[in-house]
Each structure stands twice: as C-alpha cells, then as structure tokens.
Amino acid sequence: MEISISRDDLIKPLSQVAGVVERRQTLPILAYALVKQQNGRLTLTGTDLEVEVLAGAKLDGGTDGEMTVPARKLLDICRGLPADAEIKISLKGEKAVVRSGRSRFTLVTMPTTDFPAIEASEWSETFEMPQKALKTLLENTQFCMAHQDVRYYLNGLLLELDGKTLKTVATDGHRMALAELELEVDSGGNRQVIVPRKGVLELTRFLEESDTPAKISLGTNHVRVELPDLTFTSKLIDGRFPDYNKVVPANQTKEILIDRQGFRDALSRAAILSNEKYRGVRLALAKGSLTITAHNPEQEEAEEEMPIDYSGEDLEIGFNVNYIIEAVSALESDQVKLGLNDPNSSCTLLASDSNAALYVVMPMRL
C-alpha cells in the first residue's frame, strides 16, 4: 500500500480523527488511526470505543490497501512539515514509512484486524438540518453538562426530537440550559436520546458555520451525524434524563431587562474578588438599580451598580458568578431578560428578542 497526498489535504481529516483518539488508552490500538485507500479515495478512522470518526481526504495517487498508524505522531509530523509539502506513506512489512522531501520517518503499525469498529444498529429516525443550526443548538447548551457526575445521565446532552422540533437540554444539577429549533421538514419521529459529553464536544468541533446539511440518524444505542467528508458516530448514554419541564419556573414575579454586555462586564469584574472556591456573587435588586457585590476570605470586596427599569420590591439573591456569566455569554441579543421570584428560587435568563434558548440557575447561600 502506498499513499501520495499533499500536507494540506491530509492535515484536516487527520486532526479530526486524532481528536477522538485517547491519550491514555486501555488498548494500544486505540492510539492508532485506521488508514484505508480504495478506488482513489482515502479514509481515516479513529475511535475510543465510545465515539468513532471517519474522515475522508483527497488523494494525489497511490495504491489501494489499509494500515494503522499512530494518529497523534503522524499529525505532529505533518504539522512540522512545510505548508506545501507532498507526503508519501507506504507500508513496509510491519512499519509505515513517511517521506516528504528529505525527511523520512518510520512508524510502528498494528494489525488492521485489531482495529475496533462501532457496530451501529438500524436507524429509527433520520432527518437533516443546516450545520450552523445544529452547531448553535449544541453551543447554547453544552457548557451546562455535568463532568464526571455519579448521575451518569447528566454527563451528556439530551437531544429531543418531537416531529418538527429539535431540543437540546443539559444540566449539572445546579443550572440548566434549554435550546430549541424548528426543523424545515417534519421528521415524523418522537424520541429522546442522551449523547455523551465527549461526543458533544467533538461534534461541535466538526460542525461549520454553513448551511450545508448535516444528516442526523438516531438508533437504539447510537447517534450518527453525516457531514461532507466526515461521519461521526457515538454511543448513547443508557439512562433517563430528568424532566426538564419541572425545573423551569412556571412564572417569575420579578422580571427585568438589562444590557447584556454591560451585565456581563460587571459580573466579570466582580468575579475577580469573589471566593475562589465558591465563586459567589450577590445580586441586590432595588428601585431603579441592580447592585452586584462579591467578597472573599481576604476581606476584599467588589461592588458594581447598574441602572435598570425596575420599580418592584427589593430582593437580594446569591449565585455562582460563573454560571450567570456563561449563560449571559451564550445569549445573542443586546438585552437579557432576567426573571426572579425570591432568594430561594431559581432565576431564568432569556434573550429579550427570542425564546430559542433558556437558562435556569439555582441560587446559592452566601
């Protein structure tokens, strides 16, 4: 087997595949990418047994065959070569030889029969949507996913398909993000699946800001997203996601509109002097003003006052400042709608001109 390819044509699919490959793998083969050439087409596959990525590349020439190569080592070699370099990769016995100009590298290979493949089941629902729309849904919610929580079903993102609507929901038990989008064509399906954290982060990385369609297929145990030159497959988390509708407050007695950028900047400044461990800030609502205060064990204190259009009763409530900043940053509008009830109830954050994304943040005692 021999491959002839330009550095630029190889580096993109190789970096897509190498991102999935585990640095600390239990099986040696999981550090490798499967390289396959067939009918003038090159495909690279990487997996960690949970997520599988198959990326295509344009070839300059070569002969058909397949081999495995250490994914990250080959990527580092390619990155170190000049931008206009031509690369030739050939299989010599049990070694892969990489040549470019006067550079030559010999890499260890493993048997292609050892390379694991994700055996996906039949797909029960399939639909399409623009890449940038799917990317927005994921980016608006993924930062609220739990990380290594014992409630394993929280370490992922809920995809809910309901006919013509696709929702994404994520929560770590302290906050929740909910985003939704209406599909152009009714999928006819009604389904809930939980995509694991790593799969969500990798998929977001692959999606582009374009109207090119992404084909999404849902199976019993897997989700697959097909893009031009890339196929992403992930196992699903087997569990029951909490009823997110119960988390959203039915009505908020206090609602204020606040400048998004100004609010975010004020929170960021106050956060500098918040407790490094608990990251708490206090929001004090009074007639015509919102005051943000933070203090730390060193007896330092920050205070930010913002003018707002509010004439209701006074209220003081504490929050983890990072949770509020991340929610405000994700909203794309000039103003944020902040909904509050009392010091012990969750707050809601929405864009002033859209209900496409909703954030719920639990209060904290300070």
C-alpha beads as a LAMMPS data file, in Angstrom:
LAMMPS data file: protein, C-alpha beads

366 atoms
365 bonds

1 atom types
1 bond types

-500.0 500.0 xlo xhi
-500.0 500.0 ylo yhi
-500.0 500.0 zlo zhi

Masses

1 110.0

Atoms # bond

1 1 1 0.000 0.000 0.000
2 1 1 1.213 3.489 -0.859
3 1 1 -0.373 6.928 -0.406
4 1 1 0.593 10.159 -2.126
5 1 1 -1.090 13.247 -0.675
6 1 1 -0.417 16.936 -0.024
7 1 1 0.152 18.040 3.574
8 1 1 -2.853 20.400 3.483
9 1 1 -5.201 17.672 2.244
10 1 1 -4.080 15.255 4.969
11 1 1 -3.833 17.518 7.997
12 1 1 -7.547 18.395 8.324
13 1 1 -9.001 14.840 8.345
14 1 1 -6.056 13.612 10.407
15 1 1 -6.640 16.272 13.090
16 1 1 -10.374 15.424 13.134
17 1 1 -9.597 11.756 13.749
18 1 1 -6.731 12.381 16.202
19 1 1 -9.022 14.494 18.412
20 1 1 -11.069 11.404 19.233
21 1 1 -8.075 9.163 19.877
22 1 1 -7.430 8.735 23.601
23 1 1 -4.097 9.895 25.020
24 1 1 -4.306 7.372 27.856
25 1 1 -5.886 4.372 26.280
26 1 1 -6.538 0.960 27.805
27 1 1 -5.994 -0.768 24.461
28 1 1 -2.825 0.094 22.456
29 1 1 -4.782 0.005 19.164
30 1 1 -6.900 2.973 20.325
31 1 1 -3.860 5.250 19.841
32 1 1 -3.932 4.369 16.140
33 1 1 -5.943 5.564 13.164
34 1 1 -7.104 3.147 10.502
35 1 1 -5.975 4.406 7.094
36 1 1 -7.768 2.915 4.109
37 1 1 -7.352 3.650 0.410
38 1 1 -9.931 2.389 -2.033
39 1 1 -10.824 3.496 -5.568
40 1 1 -8.730 6.649 -5.310
41 1 1 -10.356 7.689 -2.028
42 1 1 -8.610 7.898 1.347
43 1 1 -10.497 7.443 4.611
44 1 1 -9.122 7.740 8.147
45 1 1 -10.926 6.285 11.159
46 1 1 -10.325 6.955 14.860
47 1 1 -12.233 5.666 17.885
48 1 1 -12.142 5.448 21.673
49 1 1 -14.867 2.743 21.664
50 1 1 -17.463 5.396 22.590
51 1 1 -17.042 7.814 19.692
52 1 1 -15.954 6.960 16.144
53 1 1 -14.915 9.469 13.476
54 1 1 -14.431 8.576 9.820
55 1 1 -12.894 11.386 7.743
56 1 1 -12.224 11.464 4.003
57 1 1 -9.335 13.043 2.132
58 1 1 -8.433 13.865 -1.459
59 1 1 -5.546 11.793 -2.845
60 1 1 -2.872 12.653 -5.386
61 1 1 -2.188 8.988 -6.114
62 1 1 -1.176 5.624 -4.689
63 1 1 -2.288 2.023 -4.459
64 1 1 -5.248 0.504 -2.620
65 1 1 -4.869 -1.085 0.810
66 1 1 -5.167 -0.405 4.524
67 1 1 -2.933 0.032 7.557
68 1 1 -2.931 1.515 11.040
69 1 1 -0.697 4.430 12.066
70 1 1 -0.114 6.212 15.420
71 1 1 -2.575 9.078 14.938
72 1 1 -1.001 11.820 17.056
73 1 1 2.573 11.065 15.970
74 1 1 1.612 11.270 12.295
75 1 1 -0.304 14.503 12.960
76 1 1 2.707 16.047 14.718
77 1 1 4.946 15.021 11.789
78 1 1 2.552 16.625 9.289
79 1 1 2.337 19.825 11.332
80 1 1 6.126 20.048 11.385
81 1 1 6.440 19.819 7.596
82 1 1 6.347 22.860 5.251
83 1 1 2.867 24.013 4.176
84 1 1 3.323 22.982 0.535
85 1 1 4.887 19.585 1.330
86 1 1 3.978 16.423 -0.568
87 1 1 3.741 13.342 1.650
88 1 1 4.185 9.713 0.672
89 1 1 3.188 6.978 3.139
90 1 1 3.974 3.344 2.354
91 1 1 3.641 0.090 4.246
92 1 1 6.910 -1.843 4.525
93 1 1 6.357 -5.073 6.436
94 1 1 5.113 -4.053 9.893
95 1 1 6.271 -0.437 9.605
96 1 1 4.776 2.654 7.963
97 1 1 7.352 4.818 6.194
98 1 1 6.510 8.525 5.844
99 1 1 8.546 10.510 3.308
100 1 1 8.473 14.185 2.416
101 1 1 11.331 15.887 0.627
102 1 1 14.467 14.910 2.515
103 1 1 12.543 13.885 5.639
104 1 1 11.883 10.239 6.432
105 1 1 10.019 8.737 9.399
106 1 1 9.406 5.100 10.267
107 1 1 6.355 4.373 12.423
108 1 1 5.206 1.160 14.078
109 1 1 1.894 -0.236 12.837
110 1 1 -0.559 -2.726 14.334
111 1 1 -2.699 -5.342 12.556
112 1 1 -5.766 -3.787 10.933
113 1 1 -7.799 -6.756 12.183
114 1 1 -7.244 -5.465 15.761
115 1 1 -8.907 -2.134 14.969
116 1 1 -12.341 -1.958 16.650
117 1 1 -15.423 -0.847 14.755
118 1 1 -18.605 0.517 16.306
119 1 1 -21.408 -1.785 15.225
120 1 1 -24.287 0.641 14.881
121 1 1 -27.837 -0.652 14.899
122 1 1 -30.534 0.268 12.419
123 1 1 -31.571 3.906 12.409
124 1 1 -35.136 4.545 13.548
125 1 1 -35.204 8.328 12.888
126 1 1 -33.297 10.278 10.245
127 1 1 -33.534 13.994 9.490
128 1 1 -31.450 16.857 8.114
129 1 1 -30.674 20.381 9.270
130 1 1 -28.083 23.061 8.407
131 1 1 -24.714 22.551 10.099
132 1 1 -24.684 26.019 11.654
133 1 1 -28.154 25.465 13.183
134 1 1 -27.030 22.240 14.864
135 1 1 -23.794 23.904 15.986
136 1 1 -25.768 26.762 17.587
137 1 1 -28.054 24.330 19.450
138 1 1 -25.058 22.456 20.869
139 1 1 -23.049 25.582 21.754
140 1 1 -26.054 27.134 23.508
141 1 1 -26.372 24.191 25.903
142 1 1 -23.191 22.078 26.136
143 1 1 -21.465 24.177 28.836
144 1 1 -24.154 23.103 31.330
145 1 1 -23.321 19.380 31.002
146 1 1 -22.051 17.696 34.151
147 1 1 -18.473 16.442 34.280
148 1 1 -17.824 13.046 35.921
149 1 1 -21.052 13.191 37.934
150 1 1 -22.158 9.970 39.648
151 1 1 -25.528 10.599 37.998
152 1 1 -24.032 9.393 34.712
153 1 1 -27.042 10.523 32.643
154 1 1 -26.091 14.147 33.430
155 1 1 -22.642 13.682 31.822
156 1 1 -24.152 14.279 28.416
157 1 1 -26.677 16.263 26.456
158 1 1 -30.318 15.416 25.813
159 1 1 -31.447 15.505 22.181
160 1 1 -35.228 15.551 21.991
161 1 1 -36.907 15.132 18.637
162 1 1 -40.602 15.947 18.524
163 1 1 -41.891 15.991 14.979
164 1 1 -40.719 19.320 13.609
165 1 1 -38.873 20.495 16.732
166 1 1 -35.386 19.565 17.936
167 1 1 -34.438 20.463 21.511
168 1 1 -31.095 20.223 23.311
169 1 1 -31.028 20.196 27.123
170 1 1 -28.097 19.996 29.537
171 1 1 -27.858 20.247 33.325
172 1 1 -25.305 19.601 36.051
173 1 1 -27.857 19.799 38.859
174 1 1 -27.061 23.456 39.642
175 1 1 -28.098 25.024 36.337
176 1 1 -29.843 24.052 33.147
177 1 1 -29.741 25.124 29.512
178 1 1 -32.548 24.505 27.043
179 1 1 -32.446 25.410 23.346
180 1 1 -34.845 24.528 20.563
181 1 1 -35.166 24.873 16.823
182 1 1 -37.919 24.171 14.349
183 1 1 -36.867 21.827 11.550
184 1 1 -37.665 22.687 7.942
185 1 1 -39.230 19.261 7.370
186 1 1 -41.295 17.282 9.880
187 1 1 -39.189 14.270 10.889
188 1 1 -42.278 12.325 11.921
189 1 1 -40.279 10.997 14.871
190 1 1 -40.641 11.420 18.612
191 1 1 -37.502 10.486 20.520
192 1 1 -35.199 11.347 23.427
193 1 1 -31.512 10.326 23.453
194 1 1 -28.547 11.313 25.647
195 1 1 -25.284 11.962 23.784
196 1 1 -22.148 11.618 25.988
197 1 1 -20.080 14.687 26.853
198 1 1 -17.054 13.809 24.720
199 1 1 -19.249 13.122 21.697
200 1 1 -20.969 16.502 22.036
201 1 1 -17.680 18.409 22.321
202 1 1 -16.126 16.601 19.349
203 1 1 -19.197 17.011 17.154
204 1 1 -19.333 20.748 17.895
205 1 1 -15.716 20.980 16.757
206 1 1 -16.536 19.360 13.405
207 1 1 -19.600 21.452 12.563
208 1 1 -19.087 24.526 10.393
209 1 1 -20.872 27.869 10.199
210 1 1 -22.536 26.945 6.931
211 1 1 -25.937 25.993 5.520
212 1 1 -24.528 22.689 4.267
213 1 1 -26.866 19.995 5.623
214 1 1 -25.950 17.614 8.420
215 1 1 -27.770 14.287 8.267
216 1 1 -28.662 13.039 11.760
217 1 1 -29.643 9.423 12.390
218 1 1 -30.880 8.063 15.721
219 1 1 -30.697 4.366 16.578
220 1 1 -31.341 2.283 19.682
221 1 1 -27.818 2.723 21.086
222 1 1 -26.116 5.158 18.712
223 1 1 -26.380 8.552 17.059
224 1 1 -24.746 9.278 13.702
225 1 1 -24.112 12.651 12.049
226 1 1 -23.018 12.651 8.426
227 1 1 -21.235 15.704 7.030
228 1 1 -19.394 16.187 3.740
229 1 1 -16.164 14.128 4.077
230 1 1 -16.909 13.133 7.692
231 1 1 -19.084 10.592 9.501
232 1 1 -19.433 10.881 13.288
233 1 1 -20.895 8.031 15.335
234 1 1 -21.355 7.981 19.101
235 1 1 -22.788 5.556 21.599
236 1 1 -25.711 6.884 23.613
237 1 1 -25.923 7.049 27.403
238 1 1 -28.423 4.492 28.637
239 1 1 -30.401 6.365 31.267
240 1 1 -33.422 8.527 31.934
241 1 1 -32.869 12.275 31.723
242 1 1 -34.661 14.354 34.410
243 1 1 -37.952 16.001 33.450
244 1 1 -36.564 19.410 32.499
245 1 1 -40.037 20.980 32.351
246 1 1 -40.284 20.690 36.148
247 1 1 -37.094 22.737 36.533
248 1 1 -38.366 25.754 34.603
249 1 1 -40.244 28.117 36.983
250 1 1 -43.901 28.424 35.972
251 1 1 -43.921 32.190 36.440
252 1 1 -41.494 34.848 37.638
253 1 1 -42.829 37.666 39.827
254 1 1 -39.869 39.959 39.060
255 1 1 -38.643 40.466 35.511
256 1 1 -36.023 42.958 34.408
257 1 1 -34.363 43.844 31.116
258 1 1 -30.662 44.501 31.384
259 1 1 -27.929 45.421 28.905
260 1 1 -26.222 42.122 28.072
261 1 1 -22.669 43.374 27.519
262 1 1 -22.764 45.741 30.491
263 1 1 -24.152 42.994 32.767
264 1 1 -21.512 40.519 31.619
265 1 1 -18.671 43.011 32.110
266 1 1 -19.898 43.978 35.583
267 1 1 -20.155 40.311 36.613
268 1 1 -16.657 39.600 35.268
269 1 1 -15.176 42.498 37.257
270 1 1 -16.985 41.498 40.454
271 1 1 -15.877 37.888 39.999
272 1 1 -12.228 38.944 40.418
273 1 1 -12.808 39.401 44.152
274 1 1 -15.214 36.507 44.695
275 1 1 -14.294 33.460 46.765
276 1 1 -12.081 31.298 44.507
277 1 1 -13.765 28.097 45.684
278 1 1 -17.455 29.049 45.757
279 1 1 -17.444 31.883 43.168
280 1 1 -20.446 33.532 44.816
281 1 1 -21.839 36.984 43.981
282 1 1 -24.849 38.747 45.466
283 1 1 -27.412 40.489 43.267
284 1 1 -29.399 43.199 45.064
285 1 1 -32.476 44.422 43.250
286 1 1 -33.888 47.826 44.238
287 1 1 -35.955 50.544 42.561
288 1 1 -34.013 51.694 39.509
289 1 1 -30.817 49.738 40.213
290 1 1 -29.135 46.355 40.328
291 1 1 -26.101 46.045 42.587
292 1 1 -23.625 43.189 42.203
293 1 1 -21.318 42.524 45.165
294 1 1 -18.631 39.947 45.832
295 1 1 -16.194 39.352 48.677
296 1 1 -13.528 36.833 49.612
297 1 1 -11.819 35.450 52.756
298 1 1 -9.141 38.180 52.487
299 1 1 -11.871 40.729 53.325
300 1 1 -11.703 42.244 49.834
301 1 1 -14.919 43.417 48.235
302 1 1 -16.218 44.399 44.798
303 1 1 -19.376 46.384 44.084
304 1 1 -20.934 47.126 40.700
305 1 1 -24.119 49.160 40.291
306 1 1 -26.212 49.148 37.122
307 1 1 -29.252 51.336 36.358
308 1 1 -32.325 49.306 35.410
309 1 1 -36.005 49.898 34.795
310 1 1 -37.436 48.285 37.948
311 1 1 -39.998 49.519 40.442
312 1 1 -40.878 46.339 42.396
313 1 1 -39.892 45.295 45.893
314 1 1 -36.254 44.865 46.967
315 1 1 -34.603 41.456 46.610
316 1 1 -31.185 40.007 47.454
317 1 1 -30.069 36.692 45.982
318 1 1 -26.745 34.845 45.602
319 1 1 -25.421 32.935 42.585
320 1 1 -22.310 31.209 41.311
321 1 1 -20.965 34.014 39.109
322 1 1 -19.526 31.619 36.504
323 1 1 -22.969 30.115 35.855
324 1 1 -24.506 33.533 35.213
325 1 1 -21.603 34.742 33.034
326 1 1 -21.701 31.623 30.843
327 1 1 -25.456 31.919 30.334
328 1 1 -25.258 35.635 29.508
329 1 1 -22.356 34.993 27.095
330 1 1 -24.349 32.348 25.231
331 1 1 -27.316 34.666 24.608
332 1 1 -27.144 36.622 21.359
333 1 1 -29.091 39.817 21.946
334 1 1 -28.471 43.368 23.124
335 1 1 -30.571 42.840 26.236
336 1 1 -31.099 39.943 28.644
337 1 1 -34.419 39.192 30.322
338 1 1 -33.732 38.211 33.945
339 1 1 -36.589 36.506 35.804
340 1 1 -36.613 36.198 39.621
341 1 1 -39.046 35.210 42.388
342 1 1 -37.403 35.146 45.816
343 1 1 -33.966 34.428 47.401
344 1 1 -34.611 30.661 47.404
345 1 1 -35.914 30.234 43.859
346 1 1 -34.112 29.723 40.561
347 1 1 -33.616 32.596 38.162
348 1 1 -34.199 32.420 34.418
349 1 1 -32.218 34.138 31.677
350 1 1 -33.524 34.688 28.142
351 1 1 -32.661 36.860 25.177
352 1 1 -35.017 39.855 25.086
353 1 1 -35.986 39.175 21.465
354 1 1 -36.053 35.357 21.327
355 1 1 -37.186 32.280 23.264
356 1 1 -34.826 29.950 21.362
357 1 1 -32.562 29.485 24.406
358 1 1 -33.448 29.465 28.114
359 1 1 -31.160 29.208 31.130
360 1 1 -32.172 28.314 34.680
361 1 1 -29.693 28.906 37.525
362 1 1 -30.179 27.731 41.117
363 1 1 -29.408 30.270 43.851
364 1 1 -26.665 29.783 46.443
365 1 1 -26.436 30.864 50.062
366 1 1 -23.735 33.432 50.758

Bonds

1 1 1 2
2 1 2 3
3 1 3 4
4 1 4 5
5 1 5 6
6 1 6 7
7 1 7 8
8 1 8 9
9 1 9 10
10 1 10 11
11 1 11 12
12 1 12 13
13 1 13 14
14 1 14 15
15 1 15 16
16 1 16 17
17 1 17 18
18 1 18 19
19 1 19 20
20 1 20 21
21 1 21 22
22 1 22 23
23 1 23 24
24 1 24 25
25 1 25 26
26 1 26 27
27 1 27 28
28 1 28 29
29 1 29 30
30 1 30 31
31 1 31 32
32 1 32 33
33 1 33 34
34 1 34 35
35 1 35 36
36 1 36 37
37 1 37 38
38 1 38 39
39 1 39 40
40 1 40 41
41 1 41 42
42 1 42 43
43 1 43 44
44 1 44 45
45 1 45 46
46 1 46 47
47 1 47 48
48 1 48 49
49 1 49 50
50 1 50 51
51 1 51 52
52 1 52 53
53 1 53 54
54 1 54 55
55 1 55 56
56 1 56 57
57 1 57 58
58 1 58 59
59 1 59 60
60 1 60 61
61 1 61 62
62 1 62 63
63 1 63 64
64 1 64 65
65 1 65 66
66 1 66 67
67 1 67 68
68 1 68 69
69 1 69 70
70 1 70 71
71 1 71 72
72 1 72 73
73 1 73 74
74 1 74 75
75 1 75 76
76 1 76 77
77 1 77 78
78 1 78 79
79 1 79 80
80 1 80 81
81 1 81 82
82 1 82 83
83 1 83 84
84 1 84 85
85 1 85 86
86 1 86 87
87 1 87 88
88 1 88 89
89 1 89 90
90 1 90 91
91 1 91 92
92 1 92 93
93 1 93 94
94 1 94 95
95 1 95 96
96 1 96 97
97 1 97 98
98 1 98 99
99 1 99 100
100 1 100 101
101 1 101 102
102 1 102 103
103 1 103 104
104 1 104 105
105 1 105 106
106 1 106 107
107 1 107 108
108 1 108 109
109 1 109 110
110 1 110 111
111 1 111 112
112 1 112 113
113 1 113 114
114 1 114 115
115 1 115 116
116 1 116 117
117 1 117 118
118 1 118 119
119 1 119 120
120 1 120 121
121 1 121 122
122 1 122 123
123 1 123 124
124 1 124 125
125 1 125 126
126 1 126 127
127 1 127 128
128 1 128 129
129 1 129 130
130 1 130 131
131 1 131 132
132 1 132 133
133 1 133 134
134 1 134 135
135 1 135 136
136 1 136 137
137 1 137 138
138 1 138 139
139 1 139 140
140 1 140 141
141 1 141 142
142 1 142 143
143 1 143 144
144 1 144 145
145 1 145 146
146 1 146 147
147 1 147 148
148 1 148 149
149 1 149 150
150 1 150 151
151 1 151 152
152 1 152 153
153 1 153 154
154 1 154 155
155 1 155 156
156 1 156 157
157 1 157 158
158 1 158 159
159 1 159 160
160 1 160 161
161 1 161 162
162 1 162 163
163 1 163 164
164 1 164 165
165 1 165 166
166 1 166 167
167 1 167 168
168 1 168 169
169 1 169 170
170 1 170 171
171 1 171 172
172 1 172 173
173 1 173 174
174 1 174 175
175 1 175 176
176 1 176 177
177 1 177 178
178 1 178 179
179 1 179 180
180 1 180 181
181 1 181 182
182 1 182 183
183 1 183 184
184 1 184 185
185 1 185 186
186 1 186 187
187 1 187 188
188 1 188 189
189 1 189 190
190 1 190 191
191 1 191 192
192 1 192 193
193 1 193 194
194 1 194 195
195 1 195 196
196 1 196 197
197 1 197 198
198 1 198 199
199 1 199 200
200 1 200 201
201 1 201 202
202 1 202 203
203 1 203 204
204 1 204 205
205 1 205 206
206 1 206 207
207 1 207 208
208 1 208 209
209 1 209 210
210 1 210 211
211 1 211 212
212 1 212 213
213 1 213 214
214 1 214 215
215 1 215 216
216 1 216 217
217 1 217 218
218 1 218 219
219 1 219 220
220 1 220 221
221 1 221 222
222 1 222 223
223 1 223 224
224 1 224 225
225 1 225 226
226 1 226 227
227 1 227 228
228 1 228 229
229 1 229 230
230 1 230 231
231 1 231 232
232 1 232 233
233 1 233 234
234 1 234 235
235 1 235 236
236 1 236 237
237 1 237 238
238 1 238 239
239 1 239 240
240 1 240 241
241 1 241 242
242 1 242 243
243 1 243 244
244 1 244 245
245 1 245 246
246 1 246 247
247 1 247 248
248 1 248 249
249 1 249 250
250 1 250 251
251 1 251 252
252 1 252 253
253 1 253 254
254 1 254 255
255 1 255 256
256 1 256 257
257 1 257 258
258 1 258 259
259 1 259 260
260 1 260 261
261 1 261 262
262 1 262 263
263 1 263 264
264 1 264 265
265 1 265 266
266 1 266 267
267 1 267 268
268 1 268 269
269 1 269 270
270 1 270 271
271 1 271 272
272 1 272 273
273 1 273 274
274 1 274 275
275 1 275 276
276 1 276 277
277 1 277 278
278 1 278 279
279 1 279 280
280 1 280 281
281 1 281 282
282 1 282 283
283 1 283 284
284 1 284 285
285 1 285 286
286 1 286 287
287 1 287 288
288 1 288 289
289 1 289 290
290 1 290 291
291 1 291 292
292 1 292 293
293 1 293 294
294 1 294 295
295 1 295 296
296 1 296 297
297 1 297 298
298 1 298 299
299 1 299 300
300 1 300 301
301 1 301 302
302 1 302 303
303 1 303 304
304 1 304 305
305 1 305 306
306 1 306 307
307 1 307 308
308 1 308 309
309 1 309 310
310 1 310 311
311 1 311 312
312 1 312 313
313 1 313 314
314 1 314 315
315 1 315 316
316 1 316 317
317 1 317 318
318 1 318 319
319 1 319 320
320 1 320 321
321 1 321 322
322 1 322 323
323 1 323 324
324 1 324 325
325 1 325 326
326 1 326 327
327 1 327 328
328 1 328 329
329 1 329 330
330 1 330 331
331 1 331 332
332 1 332 333
333 1 333 334
334 1 334 335
335 1 335 336
336 1 336 337
337 1 337 338
338 1 338 339
339 1 339 340
340 1 340 341
341 1 341 342
342 1 342 343
343 1 343 344
344 1 344 345
345 1 345 346
346 1 346 347
347 1 347 348
348 1 348 349
349 1 349 350
350 1 350 351
351 1 351 352
352 1 352 353
353 1 353 354
354 1 354 355
355 1 355 356
356 1 356 357
357 1 357 358
358 1 358 359
359 1 359 360
360 1 360 361
361 1 361 362
362 1 362 363
363 1 363 364
364 1 364 365
365 1 365 366
